[in-house]
C-alpha cells in the first residue's frame, strides 16, 4: 500500500494552498516627483490565490506521466510511466502501464486495485487505512477547489517565480513519514503542472535522499470524462 500512498500523496500535493509567511516587503525608493515607487513582489498568498482561481473551475482532467524514482542505496533510478484521470467530486484513477501494469481507482470512500503480478481485482475501504484515507480526502478537498481547508498541512515558500516553483514542507506527522519536502513546478502559463518532485526523509547512512520525480504531459482539461474510467475490467 505504501507504493500507492506515495502516488496519492503526490497528487494531493500538486496544489495545496497552505499559507506560509508572506515574502519580505522591499522598502520603497526615496520619493521623487517624477519617479514611480518600486513595484513590490507578489506575495505568496496572492500568488496562490491566482493559481487557485485558474484551476478551481475545471470539472475533470486526465493525462500521462513519467515517474523517475531515485534509490540512493543502489545509486540507481527506476523509470515508470502511465496515465491519470480525475473527475469531480470524488473519482480518481492512477494507472501504471510500464514497465509493470497496475491500477488504483477510488470513488468516494471505497476503491479497487489491480496488478498484473496478482491478476486479481481487490476491493478496499479508505476507512480501513487511516493514512490513505487522510491522503485521499485531502486530494478530494484540493480537487474540489476548497484550497483554504489545506492551510494547516504544509509550509509553503516560493522557490522560483518565472516559471512558478513552490517548495512545500509537510506539518503532519503522518505525511512526514513519507515526505520531507515537495517541489511543484508549473508551466509557463501556470494553467498546468509541469512536474512534482517528492523528496523522502533521509536515512542517516545515506549520502543522498531518495526522491520521486513526476513529469506530466498531454494533460487535457474538461474532456467529459466518463464514469467507466473508474472501473477495472480485468
N, C-alpha and C positions, 0 to 999 in steps of 0.2 A: 504493500500500500504506500510505502514511502516514495516510490517512483512516481505515483500519481499525485502524492502530496506536494512534491516539488513543482510538478507541472501546474497544478491548480494554484499554488502559491504564486507562481509566476504570473498567471492570468490575473489573479486578484490584485497583483501589484502593478499592473500595467498603468493604472492611473489613479491610485488612491490619493485623495487630496488632503492629506494630513498637513496642517499648517504649522510650519516652524516659525522662528522669529524672522521678521522681515529683514531684508538686506539693509545694512547701514546706509543712512542717507548722506549724500555728499553735501558739503556746505555750499551755499550759493556764492557765486563770484561777487566781488565787490560791485555795488550798484553803480550803473552808468546810464546816463540818459539815453544813449544811443546803442546800448548793448542789451542782448537778451540774457535772462538768467539761464544758468547751466541746466540742461534738462536732466531730471532725476531718473535713475534707472528704474525699470518696472519692478515693483515689489513682488515677492513670492506669492503673496495672496492674490494680487491682481493677475499674475501670470496663470496661476492655477484656475482662477475663475474663468479666464479667457479660454483655456483649453477645455474646461468643463462645458462651457456654452457651445463649443464647437463639436462636442461628442454626444451630448446627452439626448439629442432628438432621434438618434438612429434606432431603428427597431430590430435590426439584425445585422450581422456581418460574418464573413467567412473568408478563408484564405489558406495559404500554405506557410509552412515554417521549416526552418532548418535548425536543428539543435546540436550544439557542439559542447560536449562535456569534457572538461579537463580534469585528469586524475593525477594529482601530484605524487602519489605513492609509486606510480609506474612511469611518471613523466610522459604521459600519453593522452591523446584525445580520442573520443568516440563520437562519431557524427551520425545523427539520425535525422529523418525528415518525415513530414506528414501534413495533415490538414486539420483545421479547427473550424467550428461553427457555433455561433451564439444566436439565440433568439429570446427576446423579452417575453415573459419576465424571469423565467427560471429554467431555461434549456441550454445545455452546453454539450458539445461533442468534441473530444480530443482524441485524435487518431494518429498512431504511428504507422507508417507504411514501409519504411526502410530503416535499417536492414531487417528488422523483425516487426511483424504486424501485431498491433494490439489496439483496442478501442475502449474508451471510457465515455459513457453518456450519463448525464444527470438531468433529471426532471423533478423539480421541486425538492422533496425530502428523500427521494429514492433514486437509485441508479443501477446501471448494469455495466459489467466489464467482460471483456473477451480478449484472449491472447492465443496466438497460434500454437504456443507451447502446450496449453491445456486443451484447446479445441472446444471449450465449452463456455456458455454464457452464464455468468454468475450475477445474481441479484444482491443488492445490499441496501441498507438504510443508513443515511448520514448520521442519524442519532446514535448508531452503534459505534461510531468513531468520533469522539469529541473534537479531535484535531481537524479531521477532514470536514466535519460539519461546520466548524468555525470558518475554515477557509472558503468553502463553497458559499456560505451565507454572505461573507464579505464580498465575494465575487459578484453575487446577485445584487447586492447593495450598490456596488460600483456600476454594474451594467444598467441598472435602472436609472442612473444619473443622480443618485442620492449621495453625492460625494461628501457632504458635510458630516455624515454619520461615521466616516472613516478617520475623522480628525485626531482621534486618540491613538491610532495604531502605528503611525510612523512619524519620525522626524524627517523632514524633507529640506533639501538645500538645492539651489540652482548650481549645477556643476558647470554648465555651459549655456550660453544664451542664443547662439546662432550657428547651427540649429539648437533648439532647446534640448538639454540633457539634465535630468533630475537624478539626484542621489538620495536614496531613502534608507533609513535605519529603523528596523522594527523595534517597537517598545514592548510588545507582549512576549512573555517567556516561551509560550508555545511556538511562536514563529522564530524566535532566536535560536531554537534548537536546530533549525534547518537553514536559516539565513542570517548572514552578518550584515550585508548591505545589498541593495538593488540599484542598478543603474538603468534608467529608462531614457532612450533617445527617440525623439520624434523626427518625422520627415520635415523637410524644409518648410512646408506649408502648415505643419502642426496638425493636419487633419488625420494623420495615421501614425502608428507606432512603427519605427524602423527596427528597433532591437531592444531586447531586455537582457541584462546580464545579472545573474544571481550569484553572489559570492558567498560561499558557505563559511561557517565558523572554522577557523584554522586550528588544526591539531598541533600540539606542541612540537612533535617530532618532524612536522612538515615545514619545508622552507617556503613553500607557496601554498596559498589556499585553493581548494577546489572551487571550480565555478562552472556554471551552465550558461551558455550564450544562446538566446533565441533570436533568430533573424526572420522577419516577416516579409512576405511578398505576395503579389496578386490579390491583395485584400479588396473585397467587394462589400460595399455598404448597401443596406436596404434592398436586397435582391430577392425578397419574398421567399425566405427560407421555409421549407415545408416541414411539418411535424415528422415526416418519415425519416428525416435526417437524424432523429434522435431514437431510432430503433436499431438494434443489432440483429441483422438477419444472417445467422450462421447455423 
